[in-house]
Amino acid sequence: MSSNDSVIKIGAGEATLSQELLDSCIHCGLCLPACPTYLATGREMESPRGRIYLLAKWQEQGGELAPRAAEHLESCLGCLGCQTACPSGVNYEAILDGARPHLAARRNGLLRMVLRFSFTEILPHYGRLKVFGSMLRTVQLLKFDSLAAKFSTSKLAFLRKLADFQMFTPVVPNHIPLPKKSWRAGTKSGAAKLFSGCVMDVFYNHVNHAALRLLVRQGNIVEVPEQTCCGALAYHAGEDDIARVLARRNIALFESAVDNDKIVVTSAGCGAMLKHYPVLLANEPQWADRASKFATRVQDLSQTLAAGNFPADTMSCASAAGPESQTKAHIVYHAACHLAHAQGVRAEPQALLSALAAGIGAHLYDLPEAEHCCGSAGIYNLLNTSLSLKVLDRKMKFIEESGADLVVTCNPGCMLQLEAGVKARGLNVKVKHLAEALDDACQ
């Protein structure tokens, strides 16, 4: 297959899809158990092969995509669980990415305007985003956010969306700026650039600080260079033009340094997007090679830590804390889709968690369907709240049945979603980022 065949182009009023990509699906159905929306609804058109069938029919018939078909396509989480399960190697990601711009063009005009404004004027500008975070924190401190929950049954769609926003918003921490450069005395094992992320650094600023401490403890000299939003939310919303602008900006910012340090990411969604830049910019000759070189430097935090001496360091930290600190916690790991499926990073988080459990005397259990999406999927939970909650309900059922009191994951969207599930069910369960759980063991 040529590189051009792997890209689907969508016209303004008709489909122009790669027939080779669509024909690669043999409709065997082995993807069905891996599709959270199919499991939640039981509808064939809410499955990967069902959606591919709809796109193939659209390709065959031409014209505008039927509204009902568009709804089925928009209901896809984009978790890529089906791509992992597919025995035929169907590149579902390319199919979905090609369809998204057309779906975006069909979106309600006001909603699309709000989204594009957020993607261009708020998320990429960290100063504005931090102001927004401070305002939200003030609203929460004054308990005004609880009023939004009362709008869930309102007849006005805008007020219902406010209730959804409140449901999926964690307690915003006091923002502490990350130091531009950090290190400790002694032997240096390497150097790293920390990609702090936009949503990650506002909603989970403490996780970035934990990650920085872990990297420094491992002997790295860590810098937090100038950067901007990775573009994942814009890209998954079908706003390709915005994502490409942000990709070029990040590449230029990180390659301005004279070194070639690894770029360490704490958000699985950001990491997947940064590694996807070569595909995003494949048709831009002046950027394609630069994007490829950039992507080779990107690592998830778990990859960086597992490649060093941190597992042994974790156990020594926990041991030094004394037997009284051993919590006998019951831990389960929820694998973020954009870490497990999009990046193929599985062994490293498990190795780190196994070392952590051994160090603090905790019990690490296998969570059923650990690699199934929790229903967050970027802003999916805001745009498709009802189905998002159905997907979450299945995930929370397994968490509750596991008896876990600590759920560990590697993505802010997953943390938002799981925290909402814990709150809705009234569970005594903590949700932590891997960096937070590891850092806690060495405090």
TAFEN-V653468 format. One record per helix or strand. SS is the DSSP state (~ for helix, > for strand). FROM is the first residue (numbers start at 1). LEN is the number of residues. Records with the same first field share a line. If there is no record, write none. Layout:
SS->FROM-LEN / FROM-LEN
This chain:
>->9-2 / 15-2 / 181-2 / 190-6 / 220-4 / 262-4 / 298-3 / 330-4 / 363-3 / 406-4 / 430-4
~->19-5 / 32-3 / 36-6 / 44-3 / 48-14 / 67-8 / 81-5 / 92-14 / 109-14 / 126-16 / 145-9 / 157-11 / 199-5 / 205-13 / 232-5 / 240-16 / 268-8 / 277-4 / 285-13 / 301-7 / 310-11 / 323-3 / 337-4 / 347-14 / 380-4 / 385-18 / 412-14 / 434-7
